[in-house]
Amino acid sequence: MNNSKHTVIEVDTNLVEIEKGFNPREAVIGDLCYEQEPVKSMIVSIKQAFKEGRQVDMIKVVKRKGKYLVRQGHTRFHGLKLAISEGANIPKLSVILIDYKNEIEEYLENLDGNRSNGLNPVGQAHALAHAVSLGYSVEELAMRYQRSTTAIRNMLKILDMPLELQRLISLNLIKKTLAIEIMLKYSNDHKMVLKHIEGFLPGVKNIETTTSKIVGIPEHNAAGAGPDTLNKGGPEKKNSAVTRKTLGIKRLSHKKTERL
């Protein structure tokens, strides 16, 4: 049983903040995660709800040094800030103040909240790894999230990939299964993996967390088009560049993909 207390309070909106890096959605790509779909559209919808005075689920926070740090509701927070930037007058905000007796339960409050707005595989892996570092076992995580221990361990193996490959997955420029197959092809040799990808995606080593564009890939070819395309409201187009065929990777059996 979680030894915690939840209290609804009204606070000064300016005192509500995000703790950078706390949300596993930000793993390896930072704030760019909020430019990816479907999160981007959710932020816009929440912004509109705030502007129209409609009900929005309360953000869960903890109090630290006079500030209220978001522990669940990062997407809602971004929607709130966007609404305010567009002229909405929201001086006060009702929030749920949580008071957990241990750090792990406070962190898992955030992970639990992301279940309705699913994390990408990289975000899930970083979240699970942090939970383990705080003292949760793989078995406890499997029971909490109704997954097998094998599934949890396989998810954690994503962290064995080069950061560049993790970013490609997070930006939806490459699928997790294809990334796993590339790793297996080169026996988890990071240098060989990056050399192979660089041959097809020039500039992949220099990809930054502020843009989803990679030199050599036209933006319209990126699965989950970049921010410029989304802002123009143009149709989102499928990735026609990063496939098994173009990367020269053969599909492996399900059993082999578990060997990562």
PyRosetta script that sets phi, psi and omega in degrees:
from pyrosetta import init, pose_from_sequence

init()
pose = pose_from_sequence("MNNSKHTVIEVDTNLVEIEKGFNPREAVIGDLCYEQEPVKSMIVSIKQAFKEGRQVDMIKVVKRKGKYLVRQGHTRFHGLKLAISEGANIPKLSVILIDYKNEIEEYLENLDGNRSNGLNPVGQAHALAHAVSLGYSVEELAMRYQRSTTAIRNMLKILDMPLELQRLISLNLIKKTLAIEIMLKYSNDHKMVLKHIEGFLPGVKNIETTTSKIVGIPEHNAAGAGPDTLNKGGPEKKNSAVTRKTLGIKRLSHKKTERL")
pose.set_psi(1, 133.8)
pose.set_omega(1, -179.5)
pose.set_phi(2, -76.2)
pose.set_psi(2, 122.8)
pose.set_omega(2, 178.0)
pose.set_phi(3, -85.4)
pose.set_psi(3, 86.5)
pose.set_omega(3, -173.8)
pose.set_phi(4, -142.2)
pose.set_psi(4, 165.3)
pose.set_omega(4, 178.0)
pose.set_phi(5, -134.5)
pose.set_psi(5, 134.9)
pose.set_omega(5, 178.6)
pose.set_phi(6, -120.6)
pose.set_psi(6, 127.3)
pose.set_omega(6, -178.6)
pose.set_phi(7, -133.1)
pose.set_psi(7, 131.7)
pose.set_omega(7, 176.5)
pose.set_phi(8, -84.3)
pose.set_psi(8, 124.9)
pose.set_omega(8, 179.2)
pose.set_phi(9, -135.9)
pose.set_psi(9, 163.1)
pose.set_omega(9, 175.3)
pose.set_phi(10, -110.1)
pose.set_psi(10, 129.1)
pose.set_omega(10, -175.3)
pose.set_phi(11, -129.3)
pose.set_psi(11, 163.8)
pose.set_omega(11, 173.3)
pose.set_phi(12, -67.0)
pose.set_psi(12, 123.7)
pose.set_omega(12, -176.9)
pose.set_phi(13, -55.6)
pose.set_psi(13, -34.4)
pose.set_omega(13, -178.7)
pose.set_phi(14, -67.8)
pose.set_psi(14, -13.8)
pose.set_omega(14, -179.5)
pose.set_phi(15, -91.2)
pose.set_psi(15, -4.9)
pose.set_omega(15, 179.2)
pose.set_phi(16, -90.0)
pose.set_psi(16, 126.5)
pose.set_omega(16, -176.3)
pose.set_phi(17, -138.3)
pose.set_psi(17, 163.6)
pose.set_omega(17, 173.2)
pose.set_phi(18, -102.1)
pose.set_psi(18, 138.2)
pose.set_omega(18, 173.7)
pose.set_phi(19, -90.4)
pose.set_psi(19, 112.5)
pose.set_omega(19, -176.9)
pose.set_phi(20, -55.1)
pose.set_psi(20, 131.3)
pose.set_omega(20, 177.1)
pose.set_phi(21, 87.5)
pose.set_psi(21, -9.7)
pose.set_omega(21, -179.2)
pose.set_phi(22, -71.1)
pose.set_psi(22, -37.8)
pose.set_omega(22, -179.6)
pose.set_phi(23, -79.8)
pose.set_psi(23, 117.1)
pose.set_omega(23, -178.9)
pose.set_phi(24, -61.6)
pose.set_psi(24, -15.8)
pose.set_omega(24, 176.4)
pose.set_phi(25, -60.5)
pose.set_psi(25, -26.8)
pose.set_omega(25, -177.9)
pose.set_phi(26, -81.7)
pose.set_psi(26, -6.7)
pose.set_omega(26, -175.6)
pose.set_phi(27, -52.8)
pose.set_psi(27, 128.7)
pose.set_omega(27, 176.1)
pose.set_phi(28, 64.1)
pose.set_psi(28, -13.2)
pose.set_omega(28, 178.3)
pose.set_phi(29, -125.8)
pose.set_psi(29, 0.6)
pose.set_omega(29, 175.3)
pose.set_phi(30, 58.9)
pose.set_psi(30, -142.4)
pose.set_omega(30, -175.9)
pose.set_phi(31, -66.0)
pose.set_psi(31, -12.7)
pose.set_omega(31, 178.7)
pose.set_phi(32, -61.7)
pose.set_psi(32, -20.8)
pose.set_omega(32, 179.2)
pose.set_phi(33, -60.2)
pose.set_psi(33, -27.5)
pose.set_omega(33, -178.9)
pose.set_phi(34, -81.7)
pose.set_psi(34, -3.4)
pose.set_omega(34, 175.7)
pose.set_phi(35, -98.9)
pose.set_psi(35, -3.7)
pose.set_omega(35, -178.6)
pose.set_phi(36, -90.4)
pose.set_psi(36, 146.9)
pose.set_omega(36, 174.6)
pose.set_phi(37, -81.4)
pose.set_psi(37, 146.2)
pose.set_omega(37, 6.9)
pose.set_phi(38, -89.8)
pose.set_psi(38, 2.9)
pose.set_omega(38, -176.8)
pose.set_phi(39, -60.4)
pose.set_psi(39, -42.4)
pose.set_omega(39, -178.3)
pose.set_phi(40, -57.1)
pose.set_psi(40, -46.4)
pose.set_omega(40, -179.5)
pose.set_phi(41, -67.2)
pose.set_psi(41, -34.9)
pose.set_omega(41, 178.7)
pose.set_phi(42, -65.2)
pose.set_psi(42, -40.1)
pose.set_omega(42, 178.6)
pose.set_phi(43, -61.1)
pose.set_psi(43, -43.0)
pose.set_omega(43, 179.4)
pose.set_phi(44, -63.7)
pose.set_psi(44, -41.7)
pose.set_omega(44, 179.6)
pose.set_phi(45, -64.8)
pose.set_psi(45, -42.0)
pose.set_omega(45, 179.5)
pose.set_phi(46, -66.8)
pose.set_psi(46, -40.3)
pose.set_omega(46, 176.9)
pose.set_phi(47, -55.5)
pose.set_psi(47, -46.7)
pose.set_omega(47, -177.9)
pose.set_phi(48, -64.6)
pose.set_psi(48, -37.9)
pose.set_omega(48, 178.7)
pose.set_phi(49, -63.0)
pose.set_psi(49, -43.3)
pose.set_omega(49, 178.0)
pose.set_phi(50, -62.7)
pose.set_psi(50, -42.6)
pose.set_omega(50, -177.9)
pose.set_phi(51, -65.4)
pose.set_psi(51, -31.8)
pose.set_omega(51, -178.2)
pose.set_phi(52, -92.6)
pose.set_psi(52, -0.2)
pose.set_omega(52, 178.6)
pose.set_phi(53, 75.2)
pose.set_psi(53, 18.0)
pose.set_omega(53, 178.6)
pose.set_phi(54, -80.1)
pose.set_psi(54, 160.9)
pose.set_omega(54, -177.3)
pose.set_phi(55, -70.5)
pose.set_psi(55, 134.4)
pose.set_omega(55, 175.0)
pose.set_phi(56, -127.0)
pose.set_psi(56, 135.9)
pose.set_omega(56, 179.2)
pose.set_phi(57, -52.4)
pose.set_psi(57, 138.7)
pose.set_omega(57, -176.5)
pose.set_phi(58, -68.7)
pose.set_psi(58, 143.2)
pose.set_omega(58, 176.7)
pose.set_phi(59, -78.9)
pose.set_psi(59, 140.6)
pose.set_omega(59, 176.6)
pose.set_phi(60, -96.5)
pose.set_psi(60, 133.9)
pose.set_omega(60, -174.9)
pose.set_phi(61, -135.9)
pose.set_psi(61, 164.3)
pose.set_omega(61, 168.2)
pose.set_phi(62, -122.6)
pose.set_psi(62, 153.8)
pose.set_omega(62, -180.0)
pose.set_phi(63, -98.0)
pose.set_psi(63, 125.8)
pose.set_omega(63, 179.8)
pose.set_phi(64, -137.7)
pose.set_psi(64, 115.9)
pose.set_omega(64, 175.5)
pose.set_phi(65, 51.4)
pose.set_psi(65, 44.9)
pose.set_omega(65, 176.4)
pose.set_phi(66, 82.6)
pose.set_psi(66, -3.9)
pose.set_omega(66, 178.9)
pose.set_phi(67, -108.3)
pose.set_psi(67, 159.6)
pose.set_omega(67, 177.5)
pose.set_phi(68, -114.0)
pose.set_psi(68, 106.1)
pose.set_omega(68, -175.8)
pose.set_phi(69, -90.3)
pose.set_psi(69, 131.1)
pose.set_omega(69, -178.7)
pose.set_phi(70, -66.5)
pose.set_psi(70, 128.6)
pose.set_omega(70, 175.8)
pose.set_phi(71, -115.7)
pose.set_psi(71, -20.4)
pose.set_omega(71, 172.6)
pose.set_phi(72, -152.5)
pose.set_psi(72, 122.7)
pose.set_omega(72, 180.0)
pose.set_phi(73, 118.9)
pose.set_psi(73, 33.5)
pose.set_omega(73, -179.6)
pose.set_phi(74, -62.4)
pose.set_psi(74, -39.0)
pose.set_omega(74, 179.0)
pose.set_phi(75, -65.8)
pose.set_psi(75, -41.7)
pose.set_omega(75, 177.1)
pose.set_phi(76, -63.0)
pose.set_psi(76, -38.4)
pose.set_omega(76, 179.0)
pose.set_phi(77, -62.4)
pose.set_psi(77, -43.2)
pose.set_omega(77, 179.0)
pose.set_phi(78, -65.6)
pose.set_psi(78, -35.7)
pose.set_omega(78, 175.7)
pose.set_phi(79, -64.5)
pose.set_psi(79, -39.9)
pose.set_omega(79, 177.7)
pose.set_phi(80, -61.4)
pose.set_psi(80, -49.4)
pose.set_omega(80, -178.2)
pose.set_phi(81, -64.0)
pose.set_psi(81, -35.7)
pose.set_omega(81, 178.7)
pose.set_phi(82, -67.1)
pose.set_psi(82, -40.3)
pose.set_omega(82, 178.6)
pose.set_phi(83, -62.3)
pose.set_psi(83, -43.2)
pose.set_omega(83, 179.5)
pose.set_phi(84, -65.0)
pose.set_psi(84, -39.3)
pose.set_omega(84, 179.6)
pose.set_phi(85, -65.3)
pose.set_psi(85, -22.3)
pose.set_omega(85, 179.4)
pose.set_phi(86, -98.7)
pose.set_psi(86, 15.0)
pose.set_omega(86, 172.1)
pose.set_phi(87, 105.4)
pose.set_psi(87, -2.6)
pose.set_omega(87, 179.9)
pose.set_phi(88, -66.7)
pose.set_psi(88, 136.9)
pose.set_omega(88, 179.7)
pose.set_phi(89, -99.3)
pose.set_psi(89, 99.5)
pose.set_omega(89, -177.4)
pose.set_phi(90, -131.0)
pose.set_psi(90, 74.9)
pose.set_omega(90, -176.9)
pose.set_phi(91, -71.0)
pose.set_psi(91, -27.9)
pose.set_omega(91, -179.2)
pose.set_phi(92, -123.5)
pose.set_psi(92, 149.7)
pose.set_omega(92, -178.5)
pose.set_phi(93, -139.0)
pose.set_psi(93, 131.1)
pose.set_omega(93, 174.1)
pose.set_phi(94, -82.3)
pose.set_psi(94, 127.5)
pose.set_omega(94, -178.8)
pose.set_phi(95, -133.2)
pose.set_psi(95, 165.8)
pose.set_omega(95, 174.4)
pose.set_phi(96, -103.1)
pose.set_psi(96, 113.8)
pose.set_omega(96, 178.7)
pose.set_phi(97, -85.6)
pose.set_psi(97, 119.8)
pose.set_omega(97, -179.7)
pose.set_phi(98, -105.9)
pose.set_psi(98, 146.5)
pose.set_omega(98, -178.9)
pose.set_phi(99, -136.3)
pose.set_psi(99, 89.5)
pose.set_omega(99, 178.8)
pose.set_phi(100, -89.8)
pose.set_psi(100, 149.8)
pose.set_omega(100, -178.9)
pose.set_phi(101, -86.2)
pose.set_psi(101, -7.4)
pose.set_omega(101, 177.3)
pose.set_phi(102, -144.3)
pose.set_psi(102, 154.1)
pose.set_omega(102, -174.0)
pose.set_phi(103, -66.5)
pose.set_psi(103, -35.4)
pose.set_omega(103, -175.8)
pose.set_phi(104, -64.1)
pose.set_psi(104, -43.1)
pose.set_omega(104, -179.8)
pose.set_phi(105, -68.4)
pose.set_psi(105, -33.6)
pose.set_omega(105, 176.8)
pose.set_phi(106, -63.7)
pose.set_psi(106, -41.1)
pose.set_omega(106, 179.8)
pose.set_phi(107, -69.5)
pose.set_psi(107, -42.4)
pose.set_omega(107, -178.1)
pose.set_phi(108, -67.7)
pose.set_psi(108, -21.0)
pose.set_omega(108, 173.7)
pose.set_phi(109, -58.7)
pose.set_psi(109, -40.3)
pose.set_omega(109, 178.0)
pose.set_phi(110, -68.8)
pose.set_psi(110, -44.7)
pose.set_omega(110, -179.8)
pose.set_phi(111, -63.9)
pose.set_psi(111, -40.5)
pose.set_omega(111, 177.4)
pose.set_phi(112, -61.0)
pose.set_psi(112, -40.7)
pose.set_omega(112, -178.6)
pose.set_phi(113, -65.3)
pose.set_psi(113, -28.7)
pose.set_omega(113, -179.2)
pose.set_phi(114, -78.8)
pose.set_psi(114, -3.2)
pose.set_omega(114, -178.8)
pose.set_phi(115, -69.4)
pose.set_psi(115, -30.7)
pose.set_omega(115, 179.9)
pose.set_phi(116, -81.4)
pose.set_psi(116, -15.9)
pose.set_omega(116, 177.9)
pose.set_phi(117, -131.6)
pose.set_psi(117, 76.0)
pose.set_omega(117, -164.8)
pose.set_phi(118, -47.5)
pose.set_psi(118, 137.0)
pose.set_omega(118, 173.1)
pose.set_phi(119, -74.0)
pose.set_psi(119, 152.8)
pose.set_omega(119, 172.4)
pose.set_phi(120, -73.7)
pose.set_psi(120, 167.8)
pose.set_omega(120, -176.0)
pose.set_phi(121, -55.2)
pose.set_psi(121, -36.8)
pose.set_omega(121, -179.8)
pose.set_phi(122, -68.3)
pose.set_psi(122, -43.6)
pose.set_omega(122, 177.7)
pose.set_phi(123, -61.4)
pose.set_psi(123, -41.1)
pose.set_omega(123, 177.6)
pose.set_phi(124, -61.4)
pose.set_psi(124, -44.2)
pose.set_omega(124, -178.5)
pose.set_phi(125, -62.6)
pose.set_psi(125, -45.6)
pose.set_omega(125, 179.7)
pose.set_phi(126, -65.5)
pose.set_psi(126, -37.3)
pose.set_omega(126, 179.0)
pose.set_phi(127, -65.0)
pose.set_psi(127, -46.6)
pose.set_omega(127, -179.9)
pose.set_phi(128, -64.5)
pose.set_psi(128, -40.1)
pose.set_omega(128, 180.0)
pose.set_phi(129, -63.6)
pose.set_psi(129, -39.9)
pose.set_omega(129, 179.4)
pose.set_phi(130, -67.6)
pose.set_psi(130, -38.1)
pose.set_omega(130, 177.8)
pose.set_phi(131, -62.0)
pose.set_psi(131, -40.6)
pose.set_omega(131, 177.9)
pose.set_phi(132, -64.5)
pose.set_psi(132, -41.2)
pose.set_omega(132, -179.6)
pose.set_phi(133, -64.5)
pose.set_psi(133, -24.3)
pose.set_omega(133, 179.3)
pose.set_phi(134, -87.6)
pose.set_psi(134, -4.7)
pose.set_omega(134, 174.9)
pose.set_phi(135, 119.7)
pose.set_psi(135, -4.2)
pose.set_omega(135, 177.6)
pose.set_phi(136, -78.0)
pose.set_psi(136, 141.4)
pose.set_omega(136, 177.6)
pose.set_phi(137, -90.8)
pose.set_psi(137, 161.5)
pose.set_omega(137, 176.8)
pose.set_phi(138, -59.0)
pose.set_psi(138, -39.6)
pose.set_omega(138, -179.5)
pose.set_phi(139, -64.2)
pose.set_psi(139, -40.7)
pose.set_omega(139, 179.3)
pose.set_phi(140, -66.3)
pose.set_psi(140, -39.1)
pose.set_omega(140, 178.1)
pose.set_phi(141, -66.1)
pose.set_psi(141, -41.0)
pose.set_omega(141, 179.3)
pose.set_phi(142, -61.1)
pose.set_psi(142, -41.7)
pose.set_omega(142, 179.9)
pose.set_phi(143, -69.4)
pose.set_psi(143, -41.5)
pose.set_omega(143, -177.6)
pose.set_phi(144, -63.9)
pose.set_psi(144, -40.0)
pose.set_omega(144, -175.2)
pose.set_phi(145, -106.0)
pose.set_psi(145, 13.2)
pose.set_omega(145, 174.9)
pose.set_phi(146, 53.8)
pose.set_psi(146, 48.3)
pose.set_omega(146, 176.7)
pose.set_phi(147, -125.3)
pose.set_psi(147, 161.3)
pose.set_omega(147, 176.2)
pose.set_phi(148, -76.8)
pose.set_psi(148, 156.5)
pose.set_omega(148, 177.3)
pose.set_phi(149, -63.5)
pose.set_psi(149, -32.4)
pose.set_omega(149, 177.7)
pose.set_phi(150, -63.6)
pose.set_psi(150, -41.8)
pose.set_omega(150, 179.5)
pose.set_phi(151, -63.2)
pose.set_psi(151, -41.1)
pose.set_omega(151, 178.9)
pose.set_phi(152, -64.9)
pose.set_psi(152, -45.2)
pose.set_omega(152, -179.4)
pose.set_phi(153, -65.0)
pose.set_psi(153, -39.6)
pose.set_omega(153, 178.4)
pose.set_phi(154, -64.2)
pose.set_psi(154, -36.8)
pose.set_omega(154, 177.7)
pose.set_phi(155, -65.0)
pose.set_psi(155, -40.7)
pose.set_omega(155, -179.9)
pose.set_phi(156, -64.1)
pose.set_psi(156, -26.0)
pose.set_omega(156, -178.7)
pose.set_phi(157, -66.3)
pose.set_psi(157, -17.3)
pose.set_omega(157, 177.0)
pose.set_phi(158, -58.4)
pose.set_psi(158, -29.5)
pose.set_omega(158, -178.8)
pose.set_phi(159, -69.2)
pose.set_psi(159, -11.7)
pose.set_omega(159, 175.6)
pose.set_phi(160, -78.5)
pose.set_psi(160, -10.7)
pose.set_omega(160, -179.4)
pose.set_phi(161, -78.8)
pose.set_psi(161, 153.5)
pose.set_omega(161, 173.9)
pose.set_phi(162, -59.2)
pose.set_psi(162, 149.2)
pose.set_omega(162, 179.9)
pose.set_phi(163, -57.7)
pose.set_psi(163, -35.3)
pose.set_omega(163, -179.5)
pose.set_phi(164, -60.8)
pose.set_psi(164, -39.9)
pose.set_omega(164, 179.6)
pose.set_phi(165, -71.4)
pose.set_psi(165, -37.6)
pose.set_omega(165, 176.3)
pose.set_phi(166, -61.0)
pose.set_psi(166, -39.4)
pose.set_omega(166, 179.9)
pose.set_phi(167, -65.6)
pose.set_psi(167, -39.1)
pose.set_omega(167, 179.0)
pose.set_phi(168, -61.3)
pose.set_psi(168, -39.3)
pose.set_omega(168, 177.9)
pose.set_phi(169, -66.4)
pose.set_psi(169, -45.7)
pose.set_omega(169, -177.9)
pose.set_phi(170, -62.7)
pose.set_psi(170, -32.8)
pose.set_omega(170, -179.6)
pose.set_phi(171, -88.7)
pose.set_psi(171, 5.4)
pose.set_omega(171, 179.1)
pose.set_phi(172, 60.2)
pose.set_psi(172, 33.0)
pose.set_omega(172, 176.3)
pose.set_phi(173, -93.7)
pose.set_psi(173, -12.3)
pose.set_omega(173, 178.1)
pose.set_phi(174, -154.3)
pose.set_psi(174, 145.5)
pose.set_omega(174, -179.0)
pose.set_phi(175, -84.1)
pose.set_psi(175, 151.9)
pose.set_omega(175, -178.2)
pose.set_phi(176, -58.3)
pose.set_psi(176, -43.7)
pose.set_omega(176, -177.8)
pose.set_phi(177, -62.8)
pose.set_psi(177, -38.1)
pose.set_omega(177, 178.1)
pose.set_phi(178, -68.0)
pose.set_psi(178, -39.4)
pose.set_omega(178, 178.0)
pose.set_phi(179, -61.6)
pose.set_psi(179, -40.5)
pose.set_omega(179, 178.0)
pose.set_phi(180, -62.7)
pose.set_psi(180, -42.8)
pose.set_omega(180, -179.1)
pose.set_phi(181, -65.1)
pose.set_psi(181, -35.9)
pose.set_omega(181, 176.5)
pose.set_phi(182, -65.3)
pose.set_psi(182, -42.5)
pose.set_omega(182, 178.6)
pose.set_phi(183, -61.5)
pose.set_psi(183, -42.5)
pose.set_omega(183, -180.0)
pose.set_phi(184, -66.7)
pose.set_psi(184, -38.4)
pose.set_omega(184, -179.6)
pose.set_phi(185, -56.9)
pose.set_psi(185, -36.3)
pose.set_omega(185, -177.8)
pose.set_phi(186, -110.0)
pose.set_psi(186, 24.0)
pose.set_omega(186, 175.5)
pose.set_phi(187, 50.1)
pose.set_psi(187, 40.5)
pose.set_omega(187, 177.0)
pose.set_phi(188, 65.9)
pose.set_psi(188, 17.5)
pose.set_omega(188, 177.4)
pose.set_phi(189, -77.3)
pose.set_psi(189, 107.6)
pose.set_omega(189, -174.9)
pose.set_phi(190, -59.4)
pose.set_psi(190, -41.8)
pose.set_omega(190, -178.2)
pose.set_phi(191, -63.0)
pose.set_psi(191, -42.9)
pose.set_omega(191, -179.8)
pose.set_phi(192, -69.0)
pose.set_psi(192, -38.9)
pose.set_omega(192, 178.8)
pose.set_phi(193, -61.1)
pose.set_psi(193, -48.2)
pose.set_omega(193, -178.6)
pose.set_phi(194, -67.6)
pose.set_psi(194, -35.6)
pose.set_omega(194, 178.1)
pose.set_phi(195, -63.5)
pose.set_psi(195, -42.4)
pose.set_omega(195, 179.6)
pose.set_phi(196, -63.3)
pose.set_psi(196, -49.0)
pose.set_omega(196, -178.4)
pose.set_phi(197, -64.9)
pose.set_psi(197, -40.1)
pose.set_omega(197, -179.7)
pose.set_phi(198, -60.3)
pose.set_psi(198, -30.4)
pose.set_omega(198, 179.3)
pose.set_phi(199, -65.6)
pose.set_psi(199, -26.8)
pose.set_omega(199, -179.5)
pose.set_phi(200, -105.9)
pose.set_psi(200, -26.4)
pose.set_omega(200, -179.0)
pose.set_phi(201, -125.6)
pose.set_psi(201, 76.5)
pose.set_omega(201, 180.0)
pose.set_phi(202, -54.9)
pose.set_psi(202, 134.4)
pose.set_omega(202, 178.7)
pose.set_phi(203, 93.8)
pose.set_psi(203, -0.3)
pose.set_omega(203, -176.8)
pose.set_phi(204, -61.9)
pose.set_psi(204, -30.8)
pose.set_omega(204, -179.6)
pose.set_phi(205, -70.2)
pose.set_psi(205, -19.3)
pose.set_omega(205, -176.7)
pose.set_phi(206, -104.3)
pose.set_psi(206, 8.9)
pose.set_omega(206, -179.1)
pose.set_phi(207, -60.7)
pose.set_psi(207, 136.0)
pose.set_omega(207, -177.1)
pose.set_phi(208, -108.7)
pose.set_psi(208, 167.0)
pose.set_omega(208, -179.5)
pose.set_phi(209, -86.6)
pose.set_psi(209, 9.5)
pose.set_omega(209, 179.8)
pose.set_phi(210, -108.4)
pose.set_psi(210, -2.5)
pose.set_omega(210, -179.0)
pose.set_phi(211, -152.8)
pose.set_psi(211, 149.1)
pose.set_omega(211, 177.4)
pose.set_phi(212, -99.4)
pose.set_psi(212, 6.5)
pose.set_omega(212, -178.6)
pose.set_phi(213, -87.5)
pose.set_psi(213, 139.3)
pose.set_omega(213, 176.2)
pose.set_phi(214, -123.0)
pose.set_psi(214, 135.2)
pose.set_omega(214, 178.5)
pose.set_phi(215, -56.2)
pose.set_psi(215, 130.5)
pose.set_omega(215, 178.0)
pose.set_phi(216, 101.8)
pose.set_psi(216, -14.0)
pose.set_omega(216, 178.0)
pose.set_phi(217, -115.9)
pose.set_psi(217, 113.3)
pose.set_omega(217, 175.7)
pose.set_phi(218, -56.8)
pose.set_psi(218, 140.3)
pose.set_omega(218, -174.9)
pose.set_phi(219, -57.6)
pose.set_psi(219, -32.3)
pose.set_omega(219, -177.8)
pose.set_phi(220, -72.3)
pose.set_psi(220, -9.8)
pose.set_omega(220, 178.8)
pose.set_phi(221, -91.5)
pose.set_psi(221, -5.4)
pose.set_omega(221, -177.4)
pose.set_phi(222, -81.0)
pose.set_psi(222, 127.9)
pose.set_omega(222, 177.7)
pose.set_phi(223, -68.5)
pose.set_psi(223, 123.8)
pose.set_omega(223, -172.9)
pose.set_phi(224, 77.4)
pose.set_psi(224, 72.0)
pose.set_omega(224, -170.8)
pose.set_phi(225, -51.2)
pose.set_psi(225, 154.6)
pose.set_omega(225, -175.9)
pose.set_phi(226, -67.0)
pose.set_psi(226, 173.5)
pose.set_omega(226, -175.2)
pose.set_phi(227, -55.6)
pose.set_psi(227, -38.1)
pose.set_omega(227, -177.9)
pose.set_phi(228, -60.5)
pose.set_psi(228, -45.6)
pose.set_omega(228, -179.5)
pose.set_phi(229, -64.6)
pose.set_psi(229, -42.6)
pose.set_omega(229, -178.2)
pose.set_phi(230, -64.6)
pose.set_psi(230, -39.7)
pose.set_omega(230, -178.8)
pose.set_phi(231, -65.2)
pose.set_psi(231, -28.2)
pose.set_omega(231, -180.0)
pose.set_phi(232, -80.9)
pose.set_psi(232, -9.1)
pose.set_omega(232, 178.4)
pose.set_phi(233, 74.6)
pose.set_psi(233, 16.2)
pose.set_omega(233, -179.9)
pose.set_phi(234, -74.5)
pose.set_psi(234, 165.4)
pose.set_omega(234, -179.2)
pose.set_phi(235, -67.8)
pose.set_psi(235, 138.0)
pose.set_omega(235, 177.7)
pose.set_phi(236, -77.6)
pose.set_psi(236, 130.2)
pose.set_omega(236, -175.0)
pose.set_phi(237, -111.1)
pose.set_psi(237, 150.6)
pose.set_omega(237, -179.2)
pose.set_phi(238, -71.2)
pose.set_psi(238, 153.1)
pose.set_omega(238, 178.4)
pose.set_phi(239, -76.8)
pose.set_psi(239, 117.6)
pose.set_omega(239, 179.3)
pose.set_phi(240, -104.8)
pose.set_psi(240, 5.2)
pose.set_omega(240, -175.7)
pose.set_phi(241, -104.5)
pose.set_psi(241, -42.0)
pose.set_omega(241, -173.1)
pose.set_phi(242, -100.0)
pose.set_psi(242, 91.0)
pose.set_omega(242, 179.2)
pose.set_phi(243, -134.3)
pose.set_psi(243, 170.0)
pose.set_omega(243, 176.7)
pose.set_phi(244, -58.1)
pose.set_psi(244, -41.0)
pose.set_omega(244, -176.7)
pose.set_phi(245, -63.9)
pose.set_psi(245, -47.5)
pose.set_omega(245, -177.4)
pose.set_phi(246, -71.0)
pose.set_psi(246, -25.8)
pose.set_omega(246, 178.7)
pose.set_phi(247, -91.8)
pose.set_psi(247, -3.2)
pose.set_omega(247, 178.4)
pose.set_phi(248, 69.1)
pose.set_psi(248, 34.7)
pose.set_omega(248, -177.6)
pose.set_phi(249, -112.3)
pose.set_psi(249, 130.3)
pose.set_omega(249, 177.1)
pose.set_phi(250, -87.8)
pose.set_psi(250, 145.5)
pose.set_omega(250, 178.2)
pose.set_phi(251, -66.9)
pose.set_psi(251, 131.2)
pose.set_omega(251, 179.1)
pose.set_phi(252, -99.9)
pose.set_psi(252, 160.0)
pose.set_omega(252, 178.0)
pose.set_phi(253, -68.8)
pose.set_psi(253, 158.4)
pose.set_omega(253, 179.6)
pose.set_phi(254, -59.0)
pose.set_psi(254, -37.3)
pose.set_omega(254, -178.5)
pose.set_phi(255, -63.8)
pose.set_psi(255, -40.1)
pose.set_omega(255, -179.3)
pose.set_phi(256, -70.5)
pose.set_psi(256, -33.8)
pose.set_omega(256, -178.4)
pose.set_phi(257, -67.3)
pose.set_psi(257, -18.2)
pose.set_omega(257, 178.8)
pose.set_phi(258, -79.1)
pose.set_psi(258, -4.4)
pose.set_omega(258, -177.7)
pose.set_phi(259, -88.1)
pose.set_psi(259, 2.3)
pose.set_omega(259, -177.8)
pose.set_phi(260, -53.8)
pose.dump_pdb("model.pdb")
